[in-house]
Amino acid sequence: MSRLPDLWRIVAGLLGLTAVMIGAAAAHALHDTQAISAVERASNYQLAHAIVLMVACLIPGRAAQLSRWCFVAGILLFSGSIYAKYLLDLAGATKFAPTGGILLMLGWLSLAFSSQANAK
């Protein structure tokens, strides 16, 4: 039996955990309202997609596998670039956010097709 589904669940759980941690840190440690808003938004997106990633672990097939990869890459690029800008003071980091957003959208699209493909 493959351990890969277990690995996906671990990744989803760690992404959920870090989303909550970063959201709390932003609420308590940041003082700039724009930074607080941006980091909280990024952590909310990360948390939502970590939950969907956990659900996607239950769906077999190539489209679901693609959606999982898109969600992880999208979280890293979208949320990660916002974290890098506001928590690490890397001003140009957010240039990766649009690519991350597109990957999140592709993850949803792929997930929709995976559900349809498995229904047949």
PyMOL commands that set and color helices and strands:
alter all, ss='L'
color gray80, all
select helices_A, chain A and resi 4-29+33-56+62-87+91-119
alter helices_A, ss='H'
color red, helices_A
deselect
rebuild
show_as cartoon
